[in-house]
Every structure is written in structure tokens, then in C-alpha cells.
Amino acid sequence: MPNIKSAKKRVTVAEHKTLRNKMIKTNLKTSIKSFENAVAQGDIQTAKALYPKVEKHIDMAASKGTIHKNNASRKKASLANKLNTIEKAQ
């Protein structure tokens, strides 16, 4: 346990940031999972409706520094590719 006042503050700030990052990652994973379930079931309408929301969650996580911007770009490209694949299959 830290003795210095600034070190104590850093501990509490780190806890708050950890909670925020955990919340953002949880929302991100949930939205990606729901999109991928729609794609797996072949439900194009739902997948098209969910894609902008998923993209927004990914961009938000990248802007907050929870995930790296290249990771966000890679995730968006992968999900867009999945959406395009099921659209072409129909």
C-alpha cells in the first residue's frame, strides 16, 4: 500500500480506468458476438442493422485507448468482409 499521497491517487485512478476499459471491452465483445451470430444464421437484415453499431463500439474503444487503432481497423475490416460474404452468397 502506498504511503505518498500522489501514489495513493494513482492507485485509485488506475482502478477507475481499469473499470472503464473493462466496460468498454465488454460492450465491444457483446456487440461483435451478436453481429457474428446474425452472420452465422444468415440473417442479412439484422447483420446490416448491427454493423454500424458494432463499428461505433470499435471506434469508441479505439478513441478511448482501450484497443489500438490498428486493432480496431483490423476488426472492422474483418466484420465488413463477413458481411460482404453473406451478401454475395444470397
Secondary structure, 3 states (H helix, E strand, C coil): CCCCHHHHHHHHHHHHHHHHHHHHHHHHHHHHHHHHHHHHHCCHHHHHHHHHHHHHHHHHHHHCCCCCHHHHHHHHHHHHHHHHHHHHHC
